[in-house]
Amino acid sequence: MWIFTKYGFFSVVQHNSLEDCFQVKSRVVEPLEILWPEMDIEVIDWADYRFRITIEKEKVFPILLKLGQEVGYTSFKDECRSDHDYHDALVKVWSTMYNYQLNMERR
């Protein structure tokens, strides 16, 4: 599952060998440091998602709920404007998904 937050982007997937754990992966370290400060972050130089944590599933759900409860903005992209590079990436994702919407409407 891809999750875009005001703290950054990360992916949550089932850990490949630990049934009760997720692997939370990010392309930059900050979202993991901010959201799970107590976790050791693994750095994998060759991986597409360089920064990763292995975490029990029950420790992920409260953070996801908190992120939802923090939403007080009316424009997600505008909320992220202070990080120029992240904002630019979000605009590209927005544009790609908007084009997807248009393509689906034309079917």
N, C-alpha and C positions, 0 to 999 in steps of 0.2 A: 504494500500500500504506500503510495507516495503521499507525503504530507507537506504542504507549504504553510509556513507560519511566519509571524512577524520576526521570529528569531532565526529563520532560515528554513531550508528544505532538508528533509530526511526521508528515508525509506524504512518501513518496518516489514520484516519478513520472518517466516518461521526459521528458526535455527536449523541447520542441516543435520545435526546429530543430537540435539538436546530438546526433547519433546515439550518441556515446560518453559522453554525460553524463546524469545525473539532475538534476532540480530537487528539492531537499529544502525543504519548506515547513513553516512553523510559525506558530501563532497568537500565540505569545510568543517572544521572542528567546532565552531562556535555553538551550533544548535545542541550538540551533545553536551558540551560543557555547561551550557545554560540550563538545559532541561534535566540533565542527570549528572549534577556536579560530583556526586559521590562515586560514580562509576569510573573504572579504569578504561581508557580509550585505547584501542588497538590501532596502530598506524600501519597500513599495508601499502607500501610505495607503488607496487605494480597494479593495484586494484583500481577499478573504475570509481568505486566509493572508497576513498582512501581511509576514512575514519569510521570506526565501528565499535559498538559495545554489544556484549552478550548479556542479556538481562532477563530475569524472570518475568513472565507475562504479566503477573499481577502488579509489578512495579511500573509497567507501561501505561495501563489503563487509567490510573488517577491523573497522570500527566496529560493524557489526551483529553480527559474530561475538563481539567483545569484550562487547557488551551481554548476549548469551546466556551467556557464560562468567561474568559477574558475578552471575548469579541465584543467590542463596543464601537467599532468603526463602521462606516457605511461604504468604504472603498478599501479593499484589501491592498491593492497596488499602491494607493496613496499612503496607507499606513507604513509601507515599506520604503518609502521614497528616500529616507535618510541614508540608506546603503545603495549608492548609485549602481554598483555592479549587480546586486541582487535584484533591484528594481528593473534594470534592463533585462535580466533573465526572465523575470515574471512577465514583462510585456511580451516577450517572445513566446512564452508558454500560452499566455492569454490569446495572442494572435493565432497561434497554431490551433488551439481549441475552438476559436471562433470560426476559423476556416473549416474545421471538422463539422461544426454545427451547420454551416451553410451547405456543405457537401451532403450531409444527411437530409437536409430539407429539400434538396434537389432530387432525391431518389424517387 
